[in-house]
């Protein structure tokens, strides 16, 4: 039976708003391999420079430029779209909204099947919104519009970030959001997705897909059949919100929230919310585990459900699925499987979210929306990465107010006057006062009030966001970069001069403890400036990590353990869910 059904629950010791972690030691090791690899050199094409203007038809521009080995930048704006421009299989390519969301307008009833399938390397689609209701042949499930994303090469990755479809499907059709086809064999990451009012799944994974799909930091609203349909081995859902508070115009209505329909093994649903208050036609299970032939396995960790209808909050009909740390509220059926642990049911439990950062109806990118201009701090700091295969980790502090900008996403954190995050694309922040400290690990570019700056100068007297052209600022800049005591002391203390490389074991996005061991070919020492403890840390964060020559053995809880080293990493073993980022200059 559940541990507690009276509005309280034991073991709530970790912040339940924690975000993204890698799924187990195998995933951590795989991720390390990706992060350490180099991306094939891409040719960058700015479609604005190629002549694309507001209101133009975008298809011929994409047909010409969205090809293997090319990064295509699209200026924010709205462009007509006739269904072309998406290449099917493509290798080592990217399509990005440059500094904001770009919109393609197919008109209501658009019926295309555009595909972006990674046939090699990493393929990125970022900051794109699709306008117009998805169409199809009325009542015919085989005739429906959608976008297909995936990776046909088992070693390839397709990363879709801040992809928005809010106009839904035409009444009576089986219009769909994202389809993951049977040929998907690599890895697909759906990060910052916002899809609403689809008639045949917001995201649908084919039962014959073999590669994992990872849903992160995403929002789904009133989608028929399901919002998240899981199928393949190793797939994960993390920090996602599913809302069902209205009906759809589907030919047949059955509005599940999260649906496990296939026999995938080792799937996970983590730190997510299902808010289900719709009780009319089509009301169904907030979470349903109904795999074909009753196979497959998985685990639910840190789930919050609000359920007002008569279907079970979590229904399990087959499969080897466990659950822990579950909160269920609402006026409907609050039941979950009897063998789930740490279950809280009733008014005293933690409430499910009905929204997620960055999912309002504004045009901003995924992430926390900035405040109104009247309260927005006067200065901006932007960190731009060089791609998701080699992301930048950063942390910085300011002297006054600090808040996220429109480019920062849900995984980035602001704690008082300190921000930290990981970025492959762009993160931005607004602040008052001056930058008092800045640390960055990985290849990135930093802009202060729109001007590129040397990250090593941030934290000096020159970073208050004021006019950088006056004499006093020039003097302070000269002083700070001319061997002042404060700069020299911080460098020498942290070994950055003689130990140029860094390795960071990041537990800030996991709820568990990770053990690690690694060795390098040169010297190694812990970096106090890059290491952090989040929200007071876990008991494990107080343990002292052990360095023996060129080998390190350690444990990380909810913080980051960082080290500087020379040479290269010769071995690495991770047991747990922490993420590893290595910056060795390659």
C-alpha positions as CSV (number, residue, x, y, z in Angstrom):
1,X,0.0,0.0,0.0
2,X,1.1,3.6,-0.4
3,X,3.2,4.8,2.5
4,X,1.0,7.7,3.5
5,X,-2.6,8.7,2.4
6,X,-3.2,11.5,4.9
7,X,-1.6,14.6,3.4
8,X,2.0,14.0,4.5
9,X,4.9,12.1,3.2
10,X,8.4,11.1,4.4
11,X,11.7,11.8,2.6
12,X,10.8,15.1,1.0
13,X,14.4,16.3,1.4
14,X,15.2,17.3,-2.1
15,X,13.9,20.3,-4.1
16,X,11.2,18.8,-6.3
17,X,11.6,21.5,-8.9
18,X,15.0,20.1,-9.8
19,X,15.5,19.7,-13.5
20,X,17.3,17.6,-16.1
21,X,19.5,14.7,-15.3
22,X,21.0,12.0,-17.3
23,X,19.3,8.6,-17.1
24,X,21.8,6.4,-15.2
25,X,25.4,5.7,-15.5
26,X,25.2,4.4,-19.0
27,X,23.6,7.6,-20.1
28,X,26.2,9.6,-18.3
29,X,29.0,7.8,-20.0
30,X,27.3,8.1,-23.4
31,X,26.8,11.8,-22.8
32,X,30.5,12.2,-22.0
33,X,31.4,10.7,-25.3
34,X,29.1,13.2,-27.1
35,X,30.4,16.2,-25.1
36,X,34.0,15.3,-25.7
37,X,33.6,14.8,-29.5
38,X,34.1,17.6,-32.0
39,X,31.4,18.7,-34.4
40,X,32.2,18.7,-38.0
41,X,32.9,22.3,-39.1
42,X,29.6,23.9,-40.2
43,X,29.1,26.7,-42.7
44,X,26.9,29.4,-41.2
45,X,24.3,31.1,-43.4
46,X,22.2,34.0,-42.2
47,X,19.0,34.0,-44.2
48,X,18.5,37.7,-43.5
49,X,21.8,38.4,-45.3
50,X,20.5,36.1,-48.1
51,X,17.5,38.4,-48.6
52,X,14.8,36.8,-46.5
53,X,12.4,39.5,-45.2
54,X,9.2,39.6,-43.1
55,X,6.3,38.0,-45.0
56,X,8.5,36.3,-47.6
57,X,8.0,32.6,-48.5
58,X,10.7,30.7,-46.6
59,X,10.6,27.4,-48.5
60,X,13.2,28.2,-51.2
61,X,15.7,29.6,-48.7
62,X,15.5,26.5,-46.6
63,X,15.6,24.2,-49.7
64,X,18.9,25.9,-50.7
65,X,20.6,26.2,-47.4
66,X,19.3,23.7,-44.8
67,X,21.7,21.0,-46.0
68,X,24.5,18.8,-44.6
69,X,27.1,20.7,-42.6
70,X,25.3,24.0,-42.5
71,X,24.0,26.1,-39.7
72,X,21.1,28.2,-40.9
73,X,20.2,31.4,-38.9
74,X,16.7,32.8,-39.4
75,X,15.9,36.4,-38.3
76,X,12.9,36.7,-35.9
77,X,9.7,37.3,-37.9
78,X,6.8,35.6,-39.6
79,X,7.3,33.9,-43.0
80,X,4.9,32.2,-45.4
81,X,5.4,28.4,-45.6
82,X,4.2,26.1,-48.3
83,X,5.4,22.9,-46.8
84,X,8.9,22.8,-48.2
85,X,12.3,23.5,-46.9
86,X,12.8,20.6,-44.5
87,X,15.3,18.1,-45.9
88,X,14.3,14.7,-44.6
89,X,17.6,13.1,-43.7
90,X,20.4,15.6,-42.9
91,X,23.8,15.4,-41.2
92,X,25.6,17.9,-38.8
93,X,23.2,20.7,-39.5
94,X,21.2,23.3,-37.5
95,X,18.2,25.6,-38.1
96,X,18.0,28.3,-35.5
97,X,15.9,31.4,-34.8
98,X,18.7,34.0,-34.5
99,X,18.1,35.8,-31.2
100,X,14.4,34.8,-30.9
101,X,11.6,32.8,-32.4
102,X,10.9,32.8,-36.1
103,X,7.4,31.8,-37.3
104,X,6.4,29.8,-40.3
105,X,2.7,30.2,-41.3
106,X,1.2,27.3,-43.2
107,X,-2.3,28.7,-43.0
108,X,-5.2,26.8,-41.4
109,X,-5.5,23.3,-42.7
110,X,-1.9,22.8,-43.7
111,X,-1.3,19.2,-44.6
112,X,2.4,18.5,-44.9
113,X,4.7,15.9,-43.5
114,X,8.0,17.8,-43.1
115,X,10.9,15.6,-41.8
116,X,14.1,16.5,-40.0
117,X,16.0,13.2,-39.4
118,X,19.6,13.2,-38.3
119,X,21.5,10.8,-40.5
120,X,24.8,11.6,-38.8
121,X,26.3,13.8,-36.2
122,X,24.1,16.3,-34.4
123,X,21.1,18.1,-36.0
124,X,19.5,21.0,-34.2
125,X,16.1,22.8,-34.7
126,X,15.8,25.8,-32.3
127,X,13.4,28.7,-31.8
128,X,10.7,27.9,-34.3
129,X,6.9,28.4,-34.1
130,X,4.4,26.8,-36.6
131,X,1.3,28.9,-37.3
132,X,-2.0,27.5,-38.6
133,X,-4.2,24.6,-37.7
134,X,-2.9,21.2,-38.7
135,X,-5.2,19.7,-41.3
136,X,-5.8,16.3,-42.8
137,X,-8.6,14.3,-44.4
138,X,-11.5,14.5,-42.1
139,X,-12.0,11.3,-40.1
140,X,-9.0,9.5,-41.7
141,X,-6.2,8.8,-39.3
142,X,-3.8,7.9,-42.1
143,X,-4.1,11.4,-43.6
144,X,-2.8,13.9,-41.1
145,X,-0.4,16.8,-41.0
146,X,2.6,16.7,-38.5
147,X,6.3,17.3,-38.1
148,X,8.6,14.3,-37.9
149,X,11.8,14.5,-35.9
150,X,14.3,11.7,-35.1
151,X,17.7,10.2,-35.9
152,X,18.1,7.4,-38.4
153,X,21.7,6.8,-37.5
154,X,22.1,5.0,-34.1
155,X,25.0,7.3,-33.3
156,X,23.3,10.5,-34.3
157,X,21.3,13.0,-32.2
158,X,18.4,15.3,-33.2
159,X,17.9,18.1,-30.7
160,X,14.6,20.2,-31.0
161,X,14.5,23.1,-28.6
162,X,11.8,25.8,-28.2
163,X,9.5,24.3,-30.8
164,X,5.9,25.7,-30.6
165,X,2.6,24.6,-32.1
166,X,-0.3,26.4,-30.3
167,X,-2.9,26.6,-33.1
168,X,-4.0,22.9,-32.7
169,X,-5.7,20.8,-35.3
170,X,-8.7,21.5,-37.6
171,X,-12.0,20.1,-36.3
172,X,-12.8,16.6,-37.4
173,X,-9.3,15.8,-38.6
174,X,-6.6,13.7,-36.9
175,X,-4.0,16.5,-37.0
176,X,-0.9,15.8,-35.0
177,X,2.0,17.6,-33.5
178,X,5.3,15.7,-33.6
179,X,5.7,12.2,-34.9
180,X,8.8,10.1,-34.1
181,X,8.9,7.6,-36.9
182,X,9.8,3.9,-36.8
183,X,13.2,4.6,-38.4
184,X,14.3,6.6,-35.3
185,X,17.4,4.7,-34.0
186,X,19.6,7.4,-32.5
187,X,18.7,9.9,-29.8
188,X,16.0,12.6,-29.9
189,X,15.8,15.4,-27.4
190,X,12.6,17.5,-27.3
191,X,13.4,20.4,-25.0
192,X,11.1,23.4,-24.4
193,X,8.2,22.1,-26.5
194,X,4.8,23.8,-26.4
195,X,2.0,22.0,-28.3
196,X,-1.7,22.5,-27.7
197,X,-5.1,21.2,-29.0
198,X,-3.9,18.4,-31.3
199,X,-6.5,15.7,-32.2
200,X,-4.1,12.8,-32.5
201,X,-1.3,13.1,-30.0
202,X,0.9,16.1,-29.4
203,X,4.0,13.9,-29.5
204,X,3.7,10.3,-30.9
205,X,6.5,7.8,-30.8
206,X,6.1,4.9,-33.2
207,X,6.1,1.5,-31.7
208,X,8.9,0.4,-34.0
209,X,11.2,3.3,-33.0
210,X,14.3,1.9,-31.4
211,X,16.1,5.0,-30.2
212,X,15.3,6.9,-26.9
213,X,13.3,10.0,-26.8
214,X,13.8,12.6,-24.1
215,X,11.1,15.1,-23.3
216,X,12.4,18.0,-21.2
217,X,11.1,21.3,-19.8
218,X,8.0,21.1,-22.0
219,X,4.3,22.1,-21.9
220,X,1.3,20.4,-23.4
221,X,-2.3,21.6,-23.3
222,X,-5.6,19.8,-24.2
223,X,-4.3,17.2,-26.7
224,X,-6.4,14.2,-27.6
225,X,-5.2,10.6,-27.4
226,X,-2.1,11.8,-25.4
227,X,0.3,14.7,-25.0
228,X,3.3,12.4,-24.5
229,X,3.3,9.0,-26.0
230,X,6.3,6.9,-24.9
231,X,7.5,3.8,-26.6
232,X,11.3,3.1,-27.0
233,X,13.9,1.8,-24.6
234,X,15.6,4.4,-22.3
235,X,13.1,7.2,-23.0
236,X,12.6,9.9,-20.3
237,X,10.2,12.6,-19.4
238,X,11.6,15.3,-17.1
239,X,10.3,18.7,-15.8
240,X,7.2,18.6,-18.1
241,X,3.7,19.9,-17.5
242,X,0.6,18.4,-19.1
243,X,-2.7,20.3,-18.7
244,X,-6.2,18.9,-19.6
245,X,-8.8,21.5,-18.7
246,X,-10.8,21.6,-22.0
247,X,-12.0,19.4,-24.8
248,X,-10.7,19.0,-28.3
249,X,-12.4,18.8,-31.7
250,X,-11.2,15.3,-32.5
251,X,-13.5,12.8,-34.3
252,X,-13.2,10.5,-31.3
253,X,-12.2,11.9,-27.9
254,X,-9.9,10.2,-25.4
255,X,-7.6,12.7,-23.7
256,X,-4.9,10.9,-21.8
257,X,-2.0,13.0,-20.3
258,X,1.1,10.7,-20.5
259,X,0.6,7.4,-22.2
260,X,3.0,4.4,-22.2
261,X,1.7,2.4,-25.1
262,X,4.7,0.2,-26.1
263,X,7.0,-2.3,-24.4
264,X,10.1,-0.1,-24.0
265,X,12.5,-1.0,-21.2
266,X,14.0,1.2,-18.6
267,X,11.8,4.3,-19.3
268,X,11.4,7.1,-16.7
269,X,9.0,9.9,-15.8
270,X,10.7,12.4,-13.5
271,X,9.8,15.6,-11.7
272,X,6.7,16.3,-13.8
273,X,3.1,17.4,-13.4
274,X,-0.3,16.5,-14.9
275,X,-3.1,18.9,-14.2
276,X,-6.4,17.2,-15.2
277,X,-9.6,19.1,-14.4
278,X,-11.5,18.3,-17.6
279,X,-14.5,16.1,-16.7
280,X,-16.5,16.2,-19.9
281,X,-16.4,14.3,-23.2
282,X,-13.1,12.5,-23.6
283,X,-11.9,12.8,-20.1
284,X,-9.4,10.0,-19.4
285,X,-6.3,9.0,-17.4
286,X,-3.8,11.6,-16.4
287,X,-1.1,8.9,-16.7
288,X,-1.8,5.5,-18.2
289,X,0.7,2.6,-18.5
290,X,-0.9,0.2,-21.0
291,X,1.9,-1.5,-23.0
292,X,1.1,-3.9,-25.7
293,X,1.3,-7.5,-24.5
294,X,1.8,-6.1,-20.9
295,X,5.6,-5.8,-21.4
296,X,8.2,-3.2,-20.8
297,X,9.5,-1.5,-17.7
298,X,10.0,1.9,-16.1
299,X,10.0,4.1,-13.1
300,X,8.0,7.3,-12.0
301,X,9.9,9.6,-9.7
302,X,8.6,12.9,-8.3
303,X,5.2,13.1,-10.1
304,X,2.4,15.5,-9.1
305,X,-1.1,15.0,-10.4
306,X,-4.3,17.0,-9.9
307,X,-7.2,14.9,-11.0
308,X,-10.9,15.9,-11.0
309,X,-12.3,13.1,-13.2
310,X,-13.3,9.5,-12.5
311,X,-10.3,7.7,-14.1
312,X,-7.4,6.7,-11.9
313,X,-4.7,9.3,-11.5
314,X,-2.1,6.7,-12.5
315,X,-3.4,3.6,-14.2
316,X,-1.0,0.7,-14.7
317,X,-2.3,-2.2,-16.8
318,X,0.8,-4.3,-17.5
319,X,4.5,-3.8,-17.5
320,X,7.1,-3.7,-14.7
321,X,6.7,-0.1,-13.6
322,X,7.4,1.3,-10.2
323,X,6.7,4.7,-8.6
324,X,8.1,6.8,-5.8
325,X,7.5,10.4,-4.4
326,X,4.0,10.8,-5.8
327,X,1.6,13.6,-4.9
328,X,-2.1,13.4,-6.0
329,X,-4.7,16.1,-5.3
330,X,-8.1,17.0,-6.8
331,X,-11.8,16.0,-6.5
332,X,-11.6,12.9,-8.7
333,X,-10.0,9.4,-8.4
334,X,-6.7,9.8,-6.6
335,X,-5.7,6.2,-6.9
336,X,-2.2,5.0,-8.0
337,X,-0.8,1.4,-8.0
338,X,-0.6,0.0,-4.5
339,X,3.1,-0.8,-4.6
340,X,4.1,2.8,-5.3
341,X,6.1,4.3,-2.4
342,X,6.1,7.7,-0.7
343,X,2.6,8.5,-2.0
344,X,0.6,11.5,-0.7
345,X,-3.1,11.7,-1.6
346,X,-5.4,14.6,-0.6
347,X,-5.5,18.3,0.1
348,X,-2.3,18.5,2.1
349,X,-0.1,17.2,-0.8
350,X,2.0,19.2,-3.2
351,X,0.0,20.7,-6.0
352,X,0.6,19.9,-9.7
353,X,1.6,22.9,-11.7
354,X,-0.8,24.1,-14.4
355,X,1.8,26.1,-16.3
356,X,5.6,26.1,-16.8
357,X,8.1,28.8,-17.3
358,X,8.0,30.3,-20.8
359,X,4.7,28.9,-21.9
360,X,2.6,32.0,-22.0
361,X,1.3,33.3,-25.3
362,X,4.1,35.8,-25.9
363,X,6.6,35.5,-28.7
364,X,9.5,35.0,-26.3
365,X,11.7,32.0,-26.5
366,X,11.3,29.1,-24.1
367,X,12.3,29.9,-20.6
368,X,11.3,32.4,-17.9
369,X,9.8,35.5,-19.4
370,X,11.4,38.7,-18.3
371,X,9.4,41.2,-16.2
372,X,7.8,44.2,-17.6
373,X,10.1,47.0,-18.9
374,X,9.1,49.1,-15.8
375,X,10.8,46.6,-13.5
376,X,13.4,45.1,-15.8
377,X,17.0,45.8,-14.6
378,X,19.0,48.1,-16.9
379,X,21.9,45.8,-17.9
380,X,22.0,42.6,-19.9
381,X,24.4,39.6,-19.9
382,X,24.2,37.0,-22.7
383,X,26.1,33.7,-22.8
384,X,26.2,32.1,-26.3
385,X,27.3,28.5,-26.7
386,X,28.7,26.8,-29.7
387,X,26.3,23.9,-30.0
388,X,24.7,21.2,-27.9
389,X,27.5,18.7,-28.4
390,X,29.9,20.9,-26.4
391,X,27.8,23.0,-24.1
392,X,29.0,25.8,-21.9
393,X,28.6,25.7,-18.1
394,X,28.6,29.0,-16.3
395,X,27.9,30.7,-13.0
396,X,28.0,34.4,-12.2
397,X,26.9,36.9,-9.5
398,X,25.9,40.5,-9.6
399,X,25.7,43.2,-7.0
400,X,22.0,44.0,-7.2
401,X,18.9,42.5,-8.9
402,X,19.0,39.6,-11.3
403,X,16.4,37.9,-13.5
404,X,16.2,35.7,-16.5
405,X,15.8,37.1,-20.0
406,X,13.6,35.5,-22.8
407,X,16.5,33.3,-24.0
408,X,17.1,31.6,-20.7
409,X,15.3,28.3,-20.3
410,X,13.8,26.4,-17.4
411,X,17.0,24.5,-16.7
412,X,18.9,27.7,-15.9
413,X,18.6,28.9,-12.3
414,X,18.6,32.3,-10.5
415,X,19.2,32.2,-6.8
416,X,19.1,35.7,-5.4
417,X,22.0,37.5,-7.2
418,X,23.6,34.4,-8.6
419,X,22.8,32.6,-11.9
420,X,24.0,29.3,-13.2
421,X,23.2,27.1,-16.2
422,X,24.3,25.1,-19.2
423,X,23.9,26.4,-22.7
424,X,24.5,25.2,-26.2
425,X,22.5,28.0,-27.9
426,X,21.9,31.3,-26.0
427,X,21.0,32.3,-22.4
428,X,20.5,35.8,-21.3
429,X,19.9,37.7,-18.1
430,X,19.0,41.2,-16.9
431,X,20.8,42.7,-13.9
432,X,21.3,45.8,-11.9
433,X,24.6,47.0,-10.5
434,X,27.7,45.2,-11.6
435,X,29.0,41.7,-12.3
436,X,30.9,40.7,-9.2
437,X,32.0,37.2,-10.3
438,X,31.9,35.1,-13.4
439,X,33.1,31.5,-14.2
440,X,32.6,29.7,-17.5
441,X,33.7,26.2,-18.6
442,X,33.5,25.5,-22.3
443,X,33.7,27.3,-25.6
444,X,31.3,30.3,-25.4
445,X,30.9,34.0,-26.2
446,X,29.8,36.6,-23.6
447,X,28.0,39.8,-24.4
448,X,27.6,42.7,-21.9
449,X,24.8,45.1,-22.9
450,X,25.1,43.8,-26.5
451,X,28.9,44.2,-26.7
452,X,31.2,41.1,-26.8
453,X,33.5,41.0,-23.8
454,X,36.4,39.0,-22.6
455,X,34.9,36.6,-19.9
456,X,38.1,36.9,-17.9
457,X,37.4,40.6,-17.3
458,X,34.0,40.0,-15.8
459,X,34.0,40.6,-12.1
460,X,36.4,43.5,-12.3
461,X,35.4,47.2,-11.8
462,X,34.7,47.5,-15.5
463,X,31.6,45.3,-15.5
464,X,29.0,47.5,-14.0
465,X,27.1,47.9,-17.3
466,X,27.8,51.6,-17.5
467,X,29.3,53.4,-20.5
468,X,32.5,51.5,-21.2
469,X,34.1,54.4,-23.2
470,X,34.8,56.8,-20.4
471,X,38.3,57.3,-19.0
472,X,37.6,55.8,-15.6
473,X,36.3,52.6,-17.1
474,X,39.3,52.4,-19.5
475,X,41.6,52.9,-16.5
476,X,40.0,50.2,-14.5
477,X,40.0,47.8,-17.4
478,X,43.7,48.4,-17.9
479,X,44.3,47.8,-14.2
480,X,42.3,44.6,-14.1
481,X,44.0,43.1,-17.1
482,X,47.5,44.4,-16.2
483,X,48.3,42.0,-13.5
484,X,46.5,43.4,-10.5
485,X,46.7,41.5,-7.2
486,X,43.1,40.4,-7.2
487,X,43.3,38.9,-10.7
488,X,46.6,37.2,-10.1
489,X,45.5,35.8,-6.8
490,X,42.3,34.2,-8.1
491,X,44.1,32.6,-11.1
492,X,47.0,31.2,-9.1
493,X,44.8,30.0,-6.3
494,X,42.6,28.0,-8.6
495,X,45.4,26.6,-10.8
496,X,44.0,28.1,-14.0
497,X,47.5,29.1,-15.3
498,X,49.3,25.7,-14.9
499,X,46.2,23.5,-15.1
500,X,44.3,24.8,-18.2
501,X,41.6,22.1,-18.5
502,X,38.5,21.5,-16.5
503,X,36.2,18.6,-15.7
504,X,32.9,19.3,-14.0
505,X,30.7,16.6,-12.4
506,X,27.3,18.3,-12.2
507,X,24.7,16.9,-9.8
508,X,22.5,20.1,-9.8
509,X,20.0,18.5,-12.1
510,X,19.6,15.1,-10.3
511,X,17.8,14.0,-7.2
512,X,20.3,11.3,-6.4
513,X,23.9,10.8,-5.3
514,X,26.6,10.0,-7.9
515,X,29.9,8.4,-7.4
516,X,32.8,9.0,-9.7
517,X,36.4,8.1,-10.4
518,X,38.6,9.6,-13.1
519,X,42.3,9.8,-14.0
520,X,44.3,12.3,-16.1
521,X,47.7,12.1,-17.7
522,X,49.0,15.2,-16.0
523,X,48.2,17.0,-12.7
524,X,44.8,17.6,-11.1
525,X,43.4,19.6,-8.3
526,X,39.9,20.6,-7.1
527,X,38.6,24.0,-8.3
528,X,36.9,25.8,-5.5
529,X,35.6,28.6,-7.7
530,X,33.9,26.2,-10.2
531,X,32.6,23.9,-7.5
532,X,29.1,24.8,-6.1
533,X,26.5,23.5,-3.6
534,X,22.9,24.1,-4.5
535,X,20.2,25.0,-1.9
536,X,22.5,24.0,1.0
537,X,23.4,20.7,-0.7
538,X,22.9,17.1,0.5
539,X,24.8,15.4,3.2
540,X,27.0,13.9,0.5
541,X,28.2,17.3,-0.5
542,X,30.1,17.7,2.8
543,X,32.3,14.6,2.1
544,X,35.9,15.3,1.1
545,X,36.8,14.0,-2.3
546,X,40.1,12.2,-2.5
547,X,42.9,13.0,-5.0
548,X,45.7,10.4,-5.2
549,X,48.3,11.6,-7.7
550,X,46.5,11.9,-11.0
551,X,43.4,10.0,-9.9
552,X,40.3,11.5,-8.2
553,X,37.6,9.6,-6.3
554,X,34.5,11.5,-5.2
555,X,30.8,11.7,-4.5
556,X,28.5,14.5,-5.6
557,X,25.0,15.2,-4.3
558,X,23.1,18.3,-5.5
559,X,26.1,20.4,-6.3
560,X,29.0,20.5,-8.8
561,X,32.4,19.0,-8.2
562,X,34.9,20.7,-10.5
563,X,38.6,20.1,-11.1
564,X,41.4,21.7,-13.1
565,X,43.9,19.4,-14.8
566,X,46.7,19.2,-17.3
567,X,47.0,16.6,-20.0
568,X,43.9,14.6,-20.9
569,X,41.4,12.4,-19.2
570,X,42.6,8.8,-19.5
571,X,39.7,7.1,-17.7
572,X,36.3,7.9,-16.2
573,X,33.7,5.9,-14.3
574,X,30.3,7.4,-13.2
575,X,27.8,5.6,-11.1
576,X,24.7,7.7,-10.8
577,X,23.0,10.4,-12.8
578,X,25.4,13.4,-12.7
579,X,26.3,15.0,-16.0
580,X,30.0,15.4,-16.9
581,X,31.4,18.3,-19.0
582,X,35.1,18.3,-20.0
583,X,36.8,21.4,-21.4
584,X,40.3,20.4,-22.6
585,X,40.6,23.0,-25.4
586,X,39.8,20.5,-28.1
